Amino acid sequence: MERNPRAPGGSVFRAFGPAFASAVLALALSSAWLVLGVACESPRKERARPVESSLARVDVYLGCSDPNARSVVVELESAELRAESGERVALELARTQLVPAELGRRLPLAGASVPPDNYSALVLRLRAATLAGPDGPIELRLVDRSAPVDPLAAPGPIDFVLPVRGRLARQDALTLFVDWNVAASLTGGAEFAPAFALTTERPRASLGLLYVADGAGGAVLAVDRSSGEVVATHKAGAEPRALALARDRRRLFVANARDGSLDLLDLQQGGVLSTLTFGLSARSSDVALVDRRGMLVVAQRDLDKVSLIDAGSFSRVLDLSVGRAPVRLASAPDLERVFVVDSGAYAVEVVDLAARAIAGRIPVESRPSDAAVDRRGRELFVGHTTSPNLLVFDANTLVQRATIFVGGDVTAVLCDRRRDRVFVARSRPCEIVVVDRAVGSVLRRIPMADRVEALAQPVDGAELYGAAPDLGALVVVDVVLGKELPPIRCGGRPLDVLVAD
């Protein structure tokens, strides 16, 4: 049979085969160099790390020594810190309207992360003041006692300067307490000369750290956010389950699930100062600290109780019976309330800390699993294991406001510290649902590598940290980009995480 000259092995192929092979080889080499050149010019993807905490933190609280003296309202325009170097740092206001009747207990006024420096003054700019009169509010003239009064000057805002002695280094935390004497501020006539006094709580150096309850290792791990490394290990009870950090950032309260105890840790000394035991069958499931009254609340899952603890003396005050299987707590310090999630009773109990009694009961849907109160203390959000709905209640009146579909198997609920958003962690599928409260719907769903048991967010709001017990790590989520970052390996079974900021 005659061979086809154009077929492989034919005369044409034999004539042009070597040249064709050389051309193919040259083309392959040029493509390889092109790909290599593009790869070299492209930026390498480095392992993402948490943002380094190179700043300090300042928080300002305001209280009133005579809240019932007169019905006066003061409008606050701004607050700032002044340093000896001349730098001025604006603080983020927590409230702009000062009402004495609301300030019988100290409430957050302002705060911010600030550069390390020597700070010498806190400046409060007051916009206006009004006094309740029989015929309506009376506008008062703002007067600064430290400056001469000009009767011809037009009324307007004044800057009230409070001397501060605050030397802040990297990761220091300073708390300023402002006390307002209303009676002394009303000097007579239509003048208002603010009588503010300031006290300072000395700085504590513990910023930039994550504290992780390691249920497998029976310890609390201190993790540096900047490096992701474990920098300290504090022994605790059997199966540490939940954490609460005191305002001084030195004392840490640890609820241990297996032996039903509560440990008080000294983070600077690195040891257990004291331990309270509630019974081997208590299985302490959560702990919440309410700073305004110096009170701790501990949930006892198997005893169907919550225990009130005086944080100052670390002594047991009383026990309150609640519904079946209390698993989580959500505190509303401004309302002096703690909400107890009863997973077996399909309800949320309301504990009044001032009265030290159960003040109400909110029926919810099937198997509630966690709850959180928003940053303003106005709304309560409840997630469920079986029900797919996130329920929204008025934290004051306890009236239901909304129902938002997020899906079931909720393991954690956390309110955003800077925006009107709620983060909901689910186990099936493993994801974090971002809920926009302003529109009342799901904004996005972020897939996760594994189940998240607890959530924490730093004050800058840029990231989320989640305790992933099955992964043996902390998951890290970029809130802005809406994606998971490389995890931080720590402990054998992390069950809770909090941020010291």
One Martini backbone bead per residue (centre of mass of N, CA, C, O) as a GRO file, in nm:
protein
  501
    1MET     BB    1   0.098   0.034   0.021
    2GLU     BB    2   0.067   0.361  -0.010
    3ARG     BB    3   0.208   0.628   0.130
    4ASN     BB    4   0.150   0.909   0.302
    5PRO     BB    5   0.335   1.200   0.282
    6ARG     BB    6   0.168   1.349   0.536
    7ALA     BB    7   0.233   1.142   0.718
    8PRO     BB    8   0.373   0.996   0.959
    9GLY     BB    9   0.690   0.919   0.812
   10GLY     BB   10   0.700   1.087   0.584
   11SER     BB   11   0.864   1.297   0.372
   12VAL     BB   12   0.763   1.564   0.493
   13PHE     BB   13   0.824   1.500   0.792
   14ARG     BB   14   1.126   1.442   0.745
   15ALA     BB   15   1.186   1.735   0.645
   16PHE     BB   16   1.021   1.913   0.891
   17GLY     BB   17   1.054   1.798   1.179
   18PRO     BB   18   1.302   1.944   1.310
   19ALA     BB   19   1.198   2.235   1.268
   20PHE     BB   20   0.936   2.198   1.424
   21ALA     BB   21   1.064   2.116   1.695
   22SER     BB   22   1.228   2.377   1.732
   23ALA     BB   23   0.986   2.571   1.740
   24VAL     BB   24   0.842   2.446   1.984
   25LEU     BB   25   1.077   2.482   2.185
   26ALA     BB   26   1.098   2.791   2.165
   27LEU     BB   27   0.809   2.851   2.252
   28ALA     BB   28   0.826   2.716   2.533
   29LEU     BB   29   1.061   2.887   2.647
   30SER     BB   30   0.926   3.167   2.617
   31SER     BB   31   0.683   3.099   2.799
   32ALA     BB   32   0.842   3.037   3.052
   33TRP     BB   33   0.978   3.317   3.083
   34LEU     BB   34   0.714   3.474   3.099
   35VAL     BB   35   0.601   3.337   3.353
   36LEU     BB   36   0.848   3.399   3.533
   37GLY     BB   37   0.835   3.707   3.507
   38VAL     BB   38   0.554   3.745   3.628
   39ALA     BB   39   0.614   3.606   3.900
   40CYS     BB   40   0.842   3.806   3.987
   41GLU     BB   41   0.658   4.070   3.968
   42SER     BB   42   0.480   3.951   4.165
   43PRO     BB   43   0.349   3.959   4.462
   44ARG     BB   44   0.385   3.821   4.757
   45LYS     BB   45   0.222   3.607   4.981
   46GLU     BB   46   0.173   3.679   5.296
   47ARG     BB   47   0.126   3.614   5.611
   48ALA     BB   48  -0.122   3.687   5.798
   49ARG     BB   49  -0.158   3.940   6.053
   50PRO     BB   50  -0.217   4.097   6.309
   51VAL     BB   51  -0.246   4.393   6.425
   52GLU     BB   52  -0.038   4.602   6.566
   53SER     BB   53  -0.001   4.711   6.906
   54SER     BB   54   0.122   5.058   6.935
   55LEU     BB   55  -0.085   5.150   7.136
   56ALA     BB   56  -0.300   5.312   7.344
   57ARG     BB   57  -0.550   5.349   7.618
   58VAL     BB   58  -0.850   5.558   7.660
   59ASP     BB   59  -1.090   5.607   7.932
   60VAL     BB   60  -1.408   5.773   7.994
   61TYR     BB   61  -1.588   5.859   8.291
   62LEU     BB   62  -1.925   5.947   8.411
   63GLY     BB   63  -2.043   6.120   8.705
   64CYS     BB   64  -2.291   6.189   8.972
   65SER     BB   65  -2.331   6.326   9.296
   66ASP     BB   66  -2.627   6.493   9.212
   67PRO     BB   67  -2.879   6.381   9.016
   68ASN     BB   68  -3.133   6.549   9.181
   69ALA     BB   69  -3.094   6.855   9.187
   70ARG     BB   70  -3.128   6.922   8.866
   71SER     BB   71  -3.284   6.993   8.545
   72VAL     BB   72  -3.013   6.935   8.347
   73VAL     BB   73  -2.867   6.999   8.015
   74VAL     BB   74  -2.577   6.880   7.837
   75GLU     BB   75  -2.380   6.961   7.556
   76LEU     BB   76  -2.150   6.756   7.381
   77GLU     BB   77  -1.901   6.794   7.133
   78SER     BB   78  -1.609   6.719   7.271
   79ALA     BB   79  -1.300   6.515   7.306
   80GLU     BB   80  -0.960   6.561   7.443
   81LEU     BB   81  -0.612   6.516   7.423
   82ARG     BB   82  -0.320   6.655   7.586
   83ALA     BB   83   0.013   6.701   7.524
   84GLU     BB   84   0.331   6.808   7.596
   85SER     BB   85   0.403   6.814   7.278
   86GLY     BB   86   0.102   6.926   7.151
   87GLU     BB   87  -0.071   6.702   7.110
   88ARG     BB   88  -0.391   6.599   6.961
   89VAL     BB   89  -0.662   6.380   7.076
   90ALA     BB   90  -0.938   6.236   6.971
   91LEU     BB   91  -1.241   6.133   7.111
   92GLU     BB   92  -1.486   5.897   7.138
   93LEU     BB   93  -1.817   5.933   7.176
   94ALA     BB   94  -2.080   5.790   7.379
   95ARG     BB   95  -2.195   6.084   7.460
   96THR     BB   96  -2.373   6.414   7.414
   97GLN     BB   97  -2.578   6.384   7.659
   98LEU     BB   98  -2.615   6.537   7.982
   99VAL     BB   99  -2.784   6.361   8.251
  100PRO     BB  100  -2.807   6.336   8.582
  101ALA     BB  101  -3.022   6.100   8.615
  102GLU     BB  102  -2.814   5.898   8.445
  103LEU     BB  103  -2.543   5.959   8.656
  104GLY     BB  104  -2.544   5.781   8.926
  105ARG     BB  105  -2.356   5.623   8.741
  106ARG     BB  106  -2.095   5.524   8.579
  107LEU     BB  107  -2.027   5.624   8.241
  108PRO     BB  108  -1.950   5.628   7.930
  109LEU     BB  109  -1.794   5.896   7.736
  110ALA     BB  110  -1.492   5.815   7.630
  111GLY     BB  111  -1.259   5.698   7.360
  112ALA     BB  112  -0.920   5.568   7.269
  113SER     BB  113  -0.660   5.524   7.061
  114VAL     BB  114  -0.323   5.615   7.150
  115PRO     BB  115  -0.036   5.758   7.155
  116PRO     BB  116   0.251   5.756   7.295
  117ASP     BB  117   0.260   5.967   7.596
  118ASN     BB  118   0.239   6.283   7.764
  119TYR     BB  119  -0.041   6.360   7.948
  120SER     BB  120  -0.214   6.678   8.069
  121ALA     BB  121  -0.514   6.681   7.924
  122LEU     BB  122  -0.870   6.725   7.946
  123VAL     BB  123  -1.106   6.816   7.685
  124LEU     BB  124  -1.424   6.976   7.716
  125ARG     BB  125  -1.679   7.049   7.485
  126LEU     BB  126  -1.934   7.281   7.532
  127ARG     BB  127  -2.230   7.384   7.374
  128ALA     BB  128  -2.476   7.345   7.594
  129ALA     BB  129  -2.739   7.468   7.832
  130THR     BB  130  -3.027   7.345   8.019
  131LEU     BB  131  -3.323   7.444   8.208
  132ALA     BB  132  -3.587   7.347   8.382
  133GLY     BB  133  -3.905   7.502   8.351
  134PRO     BB  134  -4.234   7.600   8.378
  135ASP     BB  135  -4.208   7.718   8.053
  136GLY     BB  136  -3.947   7.567   8.002
  137PRO     BB  137  -3.654   7.583   7.869
  138ILE     BB  138  -3.341   7.719   7.986
  139GLU     BB  139  -3.090   7.906   7.874
  140LEU     BB  140  -2.748   7.880   7.933
  141ARG     BB  141  -2.452   8.025   8.035
  142LEU     BB  142  -2.132   7.962   7.958
  143VAL     BB  143  -1.877   7.914   8.218
  144ASP     BB  144  -1.537   7.991   8.303
  145ARG     BB  145  -1.372   8.017   8.603
  146SER     BB  146  -1.065   8.043   8.485
  147ALA     BB  147  -1.203   8.283   8.334
  148PRO     BB  148  -1.290   8.574   8.233
  149VAL     BB  149  -1.582   8.756   8.217
  150ASP     BB  150  -1.771   8.842   7.921
  151PRO     BB  151  -2.069   9.011   7.885
  152LEU     BB  152  -2.036   9.071   7.555
  153ALA     BB  153  -2.021   8.793   7.484
  154ALA     BB  154  -2.110   8.544   7.299
  155PRO     BB  155  -2.268   8.270   7.309
  156GLY     BB  156  -2.097   7.948   7.362
  157PRO     BB  157  -1.860   7.746   7.347
  158ILE     BB  158  -1.656   7.554   7.581
  159ASP     BB  159  -1.343   7.485   7.739
  160PHE     BB  160  -1.275   7.212   7.955
  161VAL     BB  161  -1.000   7.180   8.177
  162LEU     BB  162  -0.829   6.875   8.275
  163PRO     BB  163  -0.594   6.758   8.460
  164VAL     BB  164  -0.324   6.532   8.360
  165ARG     BB  165  -0.143   6.220   8.458
  166GLY     BB  166  -0.013   6.059   8.159
  167ARG     BB  167   0.203   5.787   8.108
  168LEU     BB  168   0.226   5.638   7.787
  169ALA     BB  169   0.271   5.334   7.660
  170ARG     BB  170   0.282   5.061   7.502
  171GLN     BB  171  -0.019   4.903   7.589
  172ASP     BB  172  -0.157   5.100   7.757
  173ALA     BB  173  -0.405   5.169   8.028
  174LEU     BB  174  -0.638   5.442   8.076
  175THR     BB  175  -0.844   5.579   8.347
  176LEU     BB  176  -1.108   5.824   8.356
  177PHE     BB  177  -1.271   6.016   8.621
  178VAL     BB  178  -1.577   6.200   8.612
  179ASP     BB  179  -1.714   6.448   8.832
  180TRP     BB  180  -2.047   6.586   8.886
  181ASN     BB  181  -2.159   6.905   9.015
  182VAL     BB  182  -2.455   7.055   8.985
  183ALA     BB  183  -2.495   7.267   9.209
  184ALA     BB  184  -2.208   7.405   9.154
  185SER     BB  185  -2.282   7.486   8.846
  186LEU     BB  186  -2.511   7.671   8.972
  187THR     BB  187  -2.450   8.018   9.032
  188GLY     BB  188  -2.676   8.179   8.906
  189GLY     BB  189  -2.910   8.254   8.716
  190ALA     BB  190  -2.789   8.202   8.362
  191GLU     BB  191  -2.549   8.021   8.474
  192PHE     BB  192  -2.283   7.781   8.366
  193ALA     BB  193  -2.038   7.619   8.582
  194PRO     BB  194  -1.854   7.359   8.555
  195ALA     BB  195  -1.822   7.088   8.804
  196PHE     BB  196  -1.525   6.922   8.767
  197ALA     BB  197  -1.376   6.602   8.851
  198LEU     BB  198  -1.054   6.423   8.852
  199THR     BB  199  -0.962   6.081   8.814
  200THR     BB  200  -0.696   5.826   8.823
  201GLU     BB  201  -0.603   5.531   8.666
  202ARG     BB  202  -0.355   5.348   8.647
  203PRO     BB  203  -0.171   5.198   8.432
  204ARG     BB  204  -0.210   4.913   8.213
  205ALA     BB  205  -0.012   4.637   8.074
  206SER     BB  206  -0.234   4.455   7.820
  207LEU     BB  207  -0.223   4.518   7.541
  208GLY     BB  208  -0.250   4.310   7.251
  209LEU     BB  209  -0.416   4.076   7.383
  210LEU     BB  210  -0.506   3.733   7.399
  211TYR     BB  211  -0.753   3.537   7.565
  212VAL     BB  212  -0.744   3.176   7.622
  213ALA     BB  213  -0.954   2.900   7.666
  214ASP     BB  214  -0.816   2.584   7.755
  215GLY     BB  215  -0.981   2.289   7.790
  216ALA     BB  216  -0.742   2.075   7.765
  217GLY     BB  217  -0.509   2.234   7.955
  218GLY     BB  218  -0.609   2.408   8.198
  219ALA     BB  219  -0.585   2.709   8.058
  220VAL     BB  220  -0.453   3.041   8.005
  221LEU     BB  221  -0.384   3.220   7.710
  222ALA     BB  222  -0.135   3.445   7.593
  223VAL     BB  223  -0.174   3.643   7.296
  224ASP     BB  224  -0.009   3.795   7.042
  225ARG     BB  225  -0.135   3.977   6.785
  226SER     BB  226   0.126   4.045   6.612
  227SER     BB  227   0.245   3.722   6.617
  228GLY     BB  228   0.075   3.469   6.745
  229GLU     BB  229   0.202   3.426   7.024
  230VAL     BB  230   0.270   3.260   7.314
  231VAL     BB  231   0.351   3.444   7.626
  232ALA     BB  232   0.140   3.291   7.825
  233THR     BB  233   0.062   3.070   8.116
  234HIS     BB  234  -0.246   3.000   8.296
  235LYS     BB  235  -0.360   2.837   8.544
  236ALA     BB  236  -0.652   2.635   8.595
  237GLY     BB  237  -0.910   2.464   8.586
  238ALA     BB  238  -1.144   2.247   8.476
  239GLU     BB  239  -1.228   2.344   8.188
  240PRO     BB  240  -1.214   2.622   8.050
  241ARG     BB  241  -1.500   2.829   7.927
  242ALA     BB  242  -1.485   3.132   8.056
  243LEU     BB  243  -1.438   3.497   8.022
  244ALA     BB  244  -1.333   3.786   8.238
  245LEU     BB  245  -1.241   4.129   8.233
  246ALA     BB  246  -1.123   4.364   8.408
  247ARG     BB  247  -1.078   4.704   8.404
  248ASP     BB  248  -0.767   4.682   8.506
  249ARG     BB  249  -0.636   4.432   8.338
  250ARG     BB  250  -0.545   4.212   8.577
  251ARG     BB  251  -0.812   4.067   8.613
  252LEU     BB  252  -0.923   3.720   8.579
  253PHE     BB  253  -1.215   3.539   8.493
  254VAL     BB  254  -1.279   3.178   8.544
  255ALA     BB  255  -1.484   2.936   8.399
  256ASN     BB  256  -1.535   2.600   8.509
  257ALA     BB  257  -1.693   2.315   8.393
  258ARG     BB  258  -1.601   2.044   8.540
  259ASP     BB  259  -1.578   2.183   8.859
  260GLY     BB  260  -1.755   2.437   8.920
  261SER     BB  261  -1.565   2.706   8.889
  262LEU     BB  262  -1.393   3.017   9.006
  263ASP     BB  263  -1.134   3.213   8.885
  264LEU     BB  264  -0.866   3.428   9.009
  265LEU     BB  265  -0.650   3.619   8.812
  266ASP     BB  266  -0.310   3.729   8.795
  267LEU     BB  267  -0.149   3.860   8.522
  268GLN     BB  268   0.120   3.968   8.651
  269GLN     BB  269   0.185   3.715   8.844
  270GLY     BB  270   0.058   3.432   8.730
  271GLY     BB  271  -0.197   3.359   8.930
  272VAL     BB  272  -0.405   3.221   9.167
  273LEU     BB  273  -0.587   3.388   9.412
  274SER     BB  274  -0.881   3.249   9.370
  275THR     BB  275  -1.161   3.018   9.464
  276LEU     BB  276  -1.483   2.921   9.350
  277THR     BB  277  -1.732   2.685   9.460
  278PHE     BB  278  -2.046   2.517   9.324
  279GLY     BB  279  -1.991   2.233   9.233
  280LEU     BB  280  -1.941   1.946   9.047
  281SER     BB  281  -2.245   1.990   8.898
  282ALA     BB  282  -2.243   2.283   8.771
  283ARG     BB  283  -2.105   2.371   8.513
  284SER     BB  284  -1.967   2.633   8.424
  285SER     BB  285  -2.065   2.831   8.127
  286ASP     BB  286  -2.058   3.141   8.239
  287VAL     BB  287  -1.928   3.491   8.238
  288ALA     BB  288  -2.011   3.819   8.382
  289LEU     BB  289  -1.921   4.167   8.373
  290VAL     BB  290  -2.031   4.447   8.583
  291ASP     BB  291  -1.882   4.748   8.634
  292ARG     BB  292  -2.081   4.946   8.776
  293ARG     BB  293  -2.113   4.724   9.042
  294GLY     BB  294  -1.904   4.496   9.074
  295MET     BB  295  -2.039   4.243   8.912
  296LEU     BB  296  -2.090   3.894   8.899
  297VAL     BB  297  -2.193   3.636   8.661
  298VAL     BB  298  -2.288   3.287   8.697
  299ALA     BB  299  -2.341   3.000   8.509
  300GLN     BB  300  -2.540   2.702   8.602
  301ARG     BB  301  -2.632   2.453   8.414
  302ASP     BB  302  -2.705   2.195   8.616
  303LEU     BB  303  -2.857   2.395   8.846
  304ASP     BB  304  -3.038   2.630   8.740
  305LYS     BB  305  -2.827   2.883   8.786
  306VAL     BB  306  -2.723   3.196   8.931
  307SER     BB  307  -2.431   3.380   9.032
  308LEU     BB  308  -2.349   3.633   9.261
  309ILE     BB  309  -2.052   3.842   9.245
  310ASP     BB  310  -1.811   4.006   9.419
  311ALA     BB  311  -1.536   4.143   9.270
  312GLY     BB  312  -1.376   4.276   9.500
  313SER     BB  313  -1.404   4.023   9.721
  314PHE     BB  314  -1.473   3.750   9.600
  315SER     BB  315  -1.791   3.692   9.668
  316ARG     BB  316  -2.078   3.538   9.755
  317VAL     BB  317  -2.409   3.649   9.748
  318LEU     BB  318  -2.608   3.484   9.536
  319ASP     BB  319  -2.880   3.277   9.427
  320LEU     BB  320  -3.055   3.209   9.113
  321SER     BB  321  -3.334   3.090   8.976
  322VAL     BB  322  -3.384   2.941   8.665
  323GLY     BB  323  -3.392   2.792   8.400
  324ARG     BB  324  -3.309   2.553   8.186
  325ALA     BB  325  -2.996   2.548   8.103
  326PRO     BB  326  -2.773   2.773   8.143
  327VAL     BB  327  -2.528   2.902   7.895
  328ARG     BB  328  -2.570   3.222   7.862
  329LEU     BB  329  -2.451   3.569   7.866
  330ALA     BB  330  -2.597   3.914   7.874
  331SER     BB  331  -2.492   4.243   7.910
  332ALA     BB  332  -2.643   4.563   8.059
  333PRO     BB  333  -2.503   4.809   8.228
  334ASP     BB  334  -2.700   5.057   8.195
  335LEU     BB  335  -2.949   4.859   8.308
  336GLU     BB  336  -2.867   4.645   8.515
  337ARG     BB  337  -2.838   4.378   8.324
  338VAL     BB  338  -2.900   4.018   8.278
  339PHE     BB  339  -2.897   3.772   8.026
  340VAL     BB  340  -3.046   3.442   8.027
  341VAL     BB  341  -2.977   3.145   7.857
  342ASP     BB  342  -3.231   2.894   7.815
  343SER     BB  343  -3.208   2.600   7.646
  344GLY     BB  344  -3.447   2.421   7.800
  345ALA     BB  345  -3.685   2.673   7.812
  346TYR     BB  346  -3.712   2.879   7.581
  347ALA     BB  347  -3.547   3.128   7.729
  348VAL     BB  348  -3.506   3.466   7.880
  349GLU     BB  349  -3.359   3.590   8.152
  350VAL     BB  350  -3.400   3.868   8.390
  351VAL     BB  351  -3.147   4.043   8.564
  352ASP     BB  352  -3.155   4.246   8.849
  353LEU     BB  353  -2.891   4.400   9.010
  354ALA     BB  354  -3.024   4.596   9.209
  355ALA     BB  355  -3.246   4.377   9.318
  356ARG     BB  356  -3.157   4.082   9.299
  357ALA     BB  357  -3.353   3.975   9.052
  358ILE     BB  358  -3.612   3.860   8.873
  359ALA     BB  359  -3.766   4.069   8.607
  360GLY     BB  360  -3.792   3.846   8.368
  361ARG     BB  361  -3.946   3.681   8.066
  362ILE     BB  362  -3.838   3.549   7.743
  363PRO     BB  363  -3.979   3.419   7.483
  364VAL     BB  364  -3.859   3.180   7.255
  365GLU     BB  365  -3.714   2.962   7.060
  366SER     BB  366  -3.562   2.683   6.965
  367ARG     BB  367  -3.290   2.653   7.133
  368PRO     BB  368  -3.113   2.855   7.277
  369SER     BB  369  -2.750   2.970   7.260
  370ASP     BB  370  -2.737   3.297   7.226
  371ALA     BB  371  -2.637   3.639   7.332
  372ALA     BB  372  -2.671   4.005   7.265
  373VAL     BB  373  -2.564   4.341   7.319
  374ASP     BB  374  -2.550   4.635   7.215
  375ARG     BB  375  -2.348   4.922   7.235
  376ARG     BB  376  -2.613   5.091   7.358
  377GLY     BB  377  -2.821   4.901   7.517
  378ARG     BB  378  -3.107   4.842   7.340
  379GLU     BB  379  -3.047   4.548   7.219
  380LEU     BB  380  -3.153   4.204   7.175
  381PHE     BB  381  -2.984   3.901   7.070
  382VAL     BB  382  -3.115   3.578   6.949
  383GLY     BB  383  -2.996   3.255   6.920
  384HIS     BB  384  -3.016   2.921   6.760
  385THR     BB  385  -3.017   2.576   6.703
  386THR     BB  386  -3.300   2.519   6.557
  387SER     BB  387  -3.372   2.787   6.493
  388PRO     BB  388  -3.333   3.033   6.215
  389ASN     BB  389  -3.371   3.275   6.417
  390LEU     BB  390  -3.318   3.619   6.482
  391LEU     BB  391  -3.387   3.786   6.772
  392VAL     BB  392  -3.541   4.109   6.852
  393PHE     BB  393  -3.501   4.320   7.144
  394ASP     BB  394  -3.592   4.524   7.387
  395ALA     BB  395  -3.390   4.582   7.664
  396ASN     BB  396  -3.615   4.734   7.834
  397THR     BB  397  -3.918   4.621   7.746
  398LEU     BB  398  -3.904   4.327   7.589
  399VAL     BB  399  -3.982   4.382   7.300
  400GLN     BB  400  -4.041   4.270   6.996
  401ARG     BB  401  -3.895   4.381   6.673
  402ALA     BB  402  -3.751   4.120   6.529
  403THR     BB  403  -3.699   3.889   6.239
  404ILE     BB  404  -3.403   3.701   6.140
  405PHE     BB  405  -3.270   3.519   5.889
  406VAL     BB  406  -2.979   3.275   5.936
  407GLY     BB  407  -2.999   3.008   6.080
  408GLY     BB  408  -2.897   2.743   6.234
  409ASP     BB  409  -2.656   2.647   6.452
  410VAL     BB  410  -2.588   2.843   6.683
  411THR     BB  411  -2.283   2.946   6.876
  412ALA     BB  412  -2.266   3.272   6.821
  413VAL     BB  413  -2.300   3.617   6.954
  414LEU     BB  414  -2.208   3.946   6.811
  415CYS     BB  415  -2.155   4.283   6.861
  416ASP     BB  416  -2.063   4.553   6.721
  417ARG     BB  417  -1.843   4.820   6.836
  418ARG     BB  418  -1.914   5.040   6.573
  419ARG     BB  419  -2.169   4.901   6.453
  420ASP     BB  420  -2.493   4.799   6.318
  421ARG     BB  421  -2.392   4.487   6.394
  422VAL     BB  422  -2.407   4.120   6.352
  423PHE     BB  423  -2.252   3.823   6.472
  424VAL     BB  424  -2.299   3.483   6.337
  425ALA     BB  425  -2.233   3.162   6.443
  426ARG     BB  426  -2.197   2.855   6.256
  427SER     BB  427  -2.187   2.487   6.209
  428ARG     BB  428  -2.436   2.447   5.978
  429PRO     BB  429  -2.255   2.583   5.834
  430CYS     BB  430  -1.937   2.708   5.842
  431GLU     BB  431  -2.011   3.037   5.965
  432ILE     BB  432  -2.045   3.399   5.920
  433VAL     BB  433  -2.302   3.617   6.000
  434VAL     BB  434  -2.392   3.932   5.861
  435VAL     BB  435  -2.582   4.180   6.029
  436ASP     BB  436  -2.796   4.442   5.935
  437ARG     BB  437  -2.986   4.647   6.132
  438ALA     BB  438  -3.089   4.878   5.949
  439VAL     BB  439  -3.226   4.652   5.736
  440GLY     BB  440  -3.282   4.359   5.857
  441SER     BB  441  -3.031   4.184   5.728
  442VAL     BB  442  -2.821   4.004   5.536
  443LEU     BB  443  -2.504   4.088   5.416
  444ARG     BB  444  -2.317   3.824   5.487
  445ARG     BB  445  -2.119   3.521   5.414
  446ILE     BB  446  -1.858   3.351   5.600
  447PRO     BB  447  -1.650   3.114   5.548
  448MET     BB  448  -1.534   2.835   5.743
  449ALA     BB  449  -1.316   2.585   5.852
  450ASP     BB  450  -1.474   2.591   6.135
  451ARG     BB  451  -1.595   2.576   6.435
  452VAL     BB  452  -1.742   2.838   6.640
  453GLU     BB  453  -1.777   2.917   6.989
  454ALA     BB  454  -1.637   3.212   6.995
  455LEU     BB  455  -1.636   3.578   7.014
  456ALA     BB  456  -1.412   3.857   6.914
  457GLN     BB  457  -1.348   4.226   6.942
  458PRO     BB  458  -1.186   4.488   6.878
  459VAL     BB  459  -1.211   4.831   6.898
  460ASP     BB  460  -1.139   4.876   6.585
  461GLY     BB  461  -1.308   4.642   6.414
  462ALA     BB  462  -1.126   4.475   6.188
  463GLU     BB  463  -1.165   4.209   6.362
  464LEU     BB  464  -1.201   3.854   6.419
  465TYR     BB  465  -1.231   3.620   6.694
  466GLY     BB  466  -1.220   3.255   6.708
  467ALA     BB  467  -1.312   2.969   6.880
  468ALA     BB  468  -1.164   2.651   6.766
  469PRO     BB  469  -1.168   2.344   6.902
  470ASP     BB  470  -1.121   2.139   6.655
  471LEU     BB  471  -0.862   2.310   6.548
  472GLY     BB  472  -0.675   2.444   6.769
  473ALA     BB  473  -0.778   2.757   6.724
  474LEU     BB  474  -0.772   3.082   6.591
  475VAL     BB  475  -0.982   3.262   6.417
  476VAL     BB  476  -0.955   3.497   6.137
  477VAL     BB  477  -1.134   3.803   6.050
  478ASP     BB  478  -1.199   4.014   5.787
  479VAL     BB  479  -1.439   4.254   5.796
  480VAL     BB  480  -1.393   4.421   5.537
  481LEU     BB  481  -1.345   4.171   5.328
  482GLY     BB  482  -1.485   3.900   5.420
  483LYS     BB  483  -1.241   3.705   5.540
  484GLU     BB  484  -1.029   3.448   5.599
  485LEU     BB  485  -0.754   3.398   5.792
  486PRO     BB  486  -0.498   3.284   5.928
  487PRO     BB  487  -0.448   3.101   6.191
  488ILE     BB  488  -0.411   3.060   6.552
  489ARG     BB  489  -0.213   2.861   6.727
  490CYS     BB  490  -0.380   2.735   7.033
  491GLY     BB  491  -0.394   2.483   7.193
  492GLY     BB  492  -0.632   2.211   7.208
  493ARG     BB  493  -0.926   2.369   7.323
  494PRO     BB  494  -1.076   2.637   7.239
  495LEU     BB  495  -1.362   2.821   7.406
  496ASP     BB  496  -1.237   3.115   7.454
  497VAL     BB  497  -1.233   3.480   7.379
  498LEU     BB  498  -1.035   3.781   7.443
  499VAL     BB  499  -0.981   4.136   7.442
  500ALA     BB  500  -0.709   4.355   7.522
  501ASP     BB  501  -0.813   4.723   7.499
   0.00000   0.00000   0.00000
